[in-house]
């Protein structure tokens, strides 16, 4: 049988299994918004582990990670650094959010913040910010799916078709099942890609160099020592400064725990203990990134000059004589990485956009049925917008992710203040968040103006936290009973 046909049959079978894994769980939850968005608060430790882990490690890890190791060397360790540290705040934030959600019916991050600071405007602002940063994150996943199918089929399937086919499947099961479909599909996809990552990450260095040690020796012997020395290289091949590296880790770690789709999983847990255990176990998911980075290093000497760097994994698979069935499985594993984040992002973007945006603007309160219907329509609309960016954009996957993190990190100060600072006020939260977004966007658009080359999110956070504190101290304190609910009752 023709190699391309075998690969396509395996990919087709994988997409079909993913579709079934995503649709069938929808039969087990209620038809309410609470069931669609929070799964009736019934997720076990097993599901939470994969929802949290698989929804974060995505195309940027499976394709962008090897791409950075291949083109920027040790700079790729940034991914490991922020992944380990970024989960820590959720250990403290998550159980508080779960308790408040169970008691008062919250299912999104913006609902919590809008209630604490008594502001519909804050809810709408957070909804807009969330959707805006979600779109490039979702674009990453679609670009990844398109890359893989295009390279593996040697151009037979254009990137726009590959991304389209993959995400039609995703949109169908997210549209139908909501968060439980995301959860069970993530469990299947997560286990699949973890196994394939280790097999491929160990196989390639051994097949090409005789081992991991000899691989790094070959890189050094080729005069590429700079790639092996932290903090690695920039996109143009010059040394990446420690200031830039550290600030990228800092902003990503801060933003990591307050990604709306990540934070929202707190509300889906069956108990606060289940949530905490899932968070404690989560760092083990980082282990699968180690072999992923080895794949990128394995290509440095043997395959120079491949562009875009993010396509290095599927490119290598096509250069090595492997059975078609093996290539097909690895192709499916890469799609799993894309889909396991894309579905969570798509679901959360639509949920936040409707529940925290549209529902707060319209004069007549939305019925439960209408809200769920609008969220489903949002799944289709947001998926289509991200798809357009995916097929016309030409930015690296990790660069897209870094740009998103600068914006989402601005949510962290108000989340921290919500739970831990009684004196924080609505005005302080609004001014701080607004300033952080504007400053971050300014330096993102004008990178040449950044002092010391720090990530633009750092400047946004400084402005954000500074105004949050200053304005809160000079304005009237918020209602003490409402503040007590979030700072004290959430601990019980």
N, C-alpha and C positions, 0 to 999 in steps of 0.2 A: 504494500500500500504506500502511496506517495507520502513523504515526510510531512509536507504541509497539511495534508488532509488529516493525518494522525493527530497532529498538534491541534488542529481546529476541532476535531471530535472530542479530544480531552478537555479543551477549554469549554466547548459547548456543554459537555456533561457536568463540568464544575459549575457553570453558571446555572444550570438547571437545578442542581442540588442546593446551591445557595438560594435560589428562588423559593424552593420548597421549605428550606430551613427558615426562611424569613416569613413566609406566608402562614404556615401551620400554627405558630404560636399565637397568631391573632385570633384564633378560635377560642382561646382560653381566657381572654381578658374581657372586661365589660366594654360596652359600647360608648362609655362616657369619655370626656376629655381626660379625666384622671387616669383612665385605663390606657388611653392612647399615648399620653405624654409621660406618665409615671408608672405604667404597668400595674396599677392598683397597689403600688408599694409592696411588691411581692418578690423582688429579685433576691436569689440566694447568693452565698459567697462565690460559688462556682461561676454564675452568670456575671456577677459584678466584676470578678477578676478579669474576665475576658472583655467585658464592655469597657472597663477602664483602660486595660492594657491595649487591646486591639484597636480601640478607637483613637488612641494616640499614635501608635506606631503604624505607619501608613506608607503611602507612596514615597514620602520624603525619607523614610527609613530604608525601605527596600530598594529604592532607586536613587534617591538623593544622598543617602548615606554612602553607598559605594561610589557615587559620583564625586562626593567631596573627598573621600579617601584617595580616589584616583587622581583628582585634579589639584587637591589642596593638602593632601597628606594628613599630618597630625591634627589639623584644624577640625577634622571630623570627630575628634574626641569631645568636641563641644556638645554633641548630641548625648553622649553618655553622662557628661557632667550635669547638664540641666535636668535630664530625666530622673536622675537619682535624687536631686535636691528639690525638684519642683513638686513632688508629691507630699512633702512634709506639711505644708499649710493645710491641706485638705484633711489631714488626720485630726486637726482641731476644728476647722470650719465645718466639715461634713456632718458629724454627728449633731452639731447644733442646728444645722439646716434641716436635718432629718426630723428632729424633734419638733421644730416649729412647723414643718410641712405637715406632719401627721396631725398636729393639734389644730392648725388653722387652714389646712388645705392648699398650701403653696406647692407649686410644681416647677417653678422656674426661679432662676437667680434674681431676675429683675423684680419679681413679685416680692421677694424678701426685702430688697433694698427700697423699693417704692413704699412698702408698708412701714419699714423702720423710719424713713425720712418723710413719710406722709406726702408723697409727690407723684402725681400722674406724669408730670413732665419728665421726672427722672426715669420713670418706667419707659416712656417713649424714647428718650435719649439712649438708654441702655439697649432698647430693642434695635434702634437704628445702628448703633455701634456694633452690636453683636452680628447683625446680618451683614454689615459692611466687611467685618473681618472674617466672617465665615466664608464669604464668596471666594476670596483667593485661596483659603484653606481647602475648600471643596474643589476649586480649580486644580490644585495640586494633585488630588486623587484622580481626576479625569485625565489630566495630562499623563500621569503615570500609566494608566490603563492604555491610553493611546500609544505611548512609547513602546510598551511591551508587545502588543499585538502587531504593530508596524514592523518592528525590528525582527521579531521571531519569524514572521511570515515573509521576511525579505522584501517588504514594501507591498506585498499583495493586498494587505488590509491597510488603507490610509489611517492616519492617527484619528481623524475625525469620526471615522466609522467605528474604530475600535473603542474609543471613548463613548460613543453613542450607544453601541450595543450593550456594553458593560453597565452603563448607568440607566438604561431602560429597565434592566433587571432590578437594580437597586431601587429605583423610583417605584416600581410596582410593589415590592414587598414593604417598603417604608410607607407608601400610601395606604396599603391595606392593614398592616399590623402595628404600626407605630413602634414604640420603644421595645416591646417584647420581640418583635421581628428582628430589630437591631441586635438585641441581646443574644438570641439563639444563633443568628447568622454569624455574629462576632465570635461566638464560642467555636463554631465549626471552622471559620476562617482563621482564627487565632491558632488553634492547634495545628492546622494544616501548614501555615506559613512558618511556625516555629520549627517544626520537624524539617521542612525543606531548607530553611536558613542554615541550620547546623550541618545538614548533609552537604549542601553546596559550598558553604564556607570552609569546610574541612577538605572537601574533595579538590577544589580548584588549586589551592597552594601545593597540595601533594602531587597532583597531576602535572602541573606546570613547572614546579621547582624541586619537588622531592620533599617538601615540608614547609612549615611556617617559618622556621629559622632561616633556612636557605633562601626563602623568598625575600626576607628583609635584608639578608646579606647581598642578594643580587641588586636590590634597590640602591644600597650603599655603594656597591661596586660600580654602578652606572652613573655615579656622581650626583645622586639625588638625595644626599643626606639631609638637605633642608626639609624634605617632606617627612622625615622621621623625627624631626626636632620640634617639640611644642614651642609655640602654639600653632605651627604650620604656616600655610601660605594664604594669600588673598586670591581673589578670582583672577587677577592679572599676573600671578606668579611671584609677587613680592612678599616679603615676610609679613605675617599678620602680627600686629602688636599685641602685647599682653593686655593692654588697656582695652583694645577692641574685642579681644577674645573674652576677657572677663566680663565686660559689659554685656556681650551677647549671651553669655551663660546666665548672668544676673537677670536680665530682662525676660529671658525665656523661662527661667525657673519661677519668677514672680508671676508671669502670665499663665504658666502651666496650670496651676491649681484653680484659676478663676475662668478658664475657658468655659463659656456657658454650657456647652454640651457635656463637658467633663464634670462641672459642678452640679449639673442637673441630675446626674446619676445618684447623687446623695438622696434625692427624694424617692428613688425607685427601690431602695434597699428594703428588705423585710424587717430589719432592725438596725439600731445604731451599732450593735456589736458586730453584725455581719458586715456593715460598712467599714468599720475600723479594721477588721481582720483582712478584708479585701485590700485595703490601703497598705497594710503591713506586708502583705504578700506581693503587692504590685512590683517592687523593685526587681523581683526575679524575672519579670518580663524583659528587663534590660539585657539579660544574658543573651537573648537571641540577637542583639545588635552586634555583639562581638564578631561572630562569623560573617555577618553582613558587611562589616568594615573590611574584613580580610579579603573579601571578594574584590573590593576596589583596589587594595594594595597589590593584589595579584596581577592586575592589568598594567601597572605603572611602567614596567620595563618592556613588556612584550607587545603592548598595543598603544603606543604613544599617539597623541593627536586626535583622538576620537571626540567628536562633538555631536550633540551636546554630551557633556560628561555624565548626565543622568541616565543616558542610554547604555552605559558601559556593561551592566549586567546582562541584558538580553543580547548585546553585541558579542560578548564573550561566549555565551552559550552557542551561538551560531558558528563560532570559529573552532570550537572543539568538537570532535566527532563523538557525539553522544547519540544513543538510541532516540528515535523520535518521541517515544512514550515518555522518556525522562525529560526531554526538553518541554514537552507539553505539560508535564506535572509542575516543572519549575515556572513555566509561564502562568499556570493557574495559581501557583503560590504568590506570584507577584500581584496578580489581580486580587487575590485575597487581601493583601496588604492595602491595596487601594480601596476596595469595597468596605473593609472593616472600619475605616475612618469615615469614608464618604457617606455611608448610611447614617451614622450617628450625627454627623454635621448637618446633613440634609434635614433629618427629623427635628433637630434642635433649632435650626435656623427658622424653619416654618413655624414651630411651636412658639418660639420667642417673638417672632415678627407679628403673629396674630394675637397671642394672649397678652403680650406686654406692649404692643404697638397699636394695632388696629382696634382692639377691644377697649383701649383707654381713650381713643379719639372719638369713636362713634357716640352719638347721643343716646341711642337706645341700647340697653344692655344686650349682649349676644346670648342667645340660648345655647345650651350645651351642644345640641345638634348642629347649630349654625357654626359655632366655634370650631368644632371638629371638622366640619366641611371646609371651612376656610383654611385650616391648617393643612388639609390634604391638597387643596388648590395651591397653597404656598409651597408644598413639596415640589409640585410640577413647575411652578414659576421660577423658584430659586434654582432648581436643577437646570432649567433651560438657560438662565443667565450665566451660571457658572460654566456651562458647556460652551457658550459663545466665547467666554474668556479663554477657555482651554484650547479651542481650535484656532484662535487668532493670536494668542499671546506667545512670547518667546523669552520667558524668564526662567531661571533655574528653579528647581523645586524647593531647595533649601532657602534660596533668596526670597521666594514667595512666603515661606513660612516665617522667616525672620521679620518681614514687613508686617505680617499679621500680628506677631507677638507684641510689637511695639504698641499697637492699638489696644489689644485686649489686656495688656498689663496695667492699663490705666484704671481698670476696675478694681484692682487689688486694694488700694488705699481705702476706698469706701466700704469694701467688704470687711476689711480689718476693723475699721472704725465702727461699723454696724455691731459687731460682736464685743469689742473690747474697749471702746472709748465712749463713755456716757456723755461727754460734753460735745460730741460731734453733732452738728446741726444740719438741717436741710440745705440752708444757704451754703454752708461750708462744703457739703457733698457736691452740690451743683457746680459751684465755682471751681472746686478742685478738679472734678472730672472734666469739665469743659476746658479748663486750661491745659490739663494733661493731654487731651486729644488734639487741641490746636498746636501745642508746642511739638508734640510727636510728629504730627503731619507736616509742620513747617520744616523740620530737619530731615524728614523723609524725602521731601521734595527738593531740599537744598543741602545735600550731604556735604558739599564742600565747605559749609559754614559750621560744621560740628566741631566744637573745641575738643582736642585730644583724641578725636576719632572714635568717640564712644558711640554705642548704639543709640539711635534717636529716642528710643523708649526711656532711657535714663533721664534725659532732659525733661521729658514729659512727666515722669514720676516725681522729679524734684519740684516742678511747678505744681503738680497735682497735690502732693502731700503738704507743700508749703501753704498753698491757699486754703486747703481743707482745714488745717490747724488755725491759721490766722483768722479766716472768716468765721469759723466756729466760735472762737474765743471772743469775738466782738459782736456776735449776734445773740439773740435771746435763746436760751436752752430749749430743746424740744420737750414735748410732753413727757414727764417723768414716768408715767405708767407705761407708755409705749416703749420708752427706752428700756425700762426694767424687763419687759417681755423678751427683748433681744439680748441684753447683756447678762441677765440673771436667770430667767426662766428657761432659756435655751440650754443652760448647763445641767438642768435636772434630769 
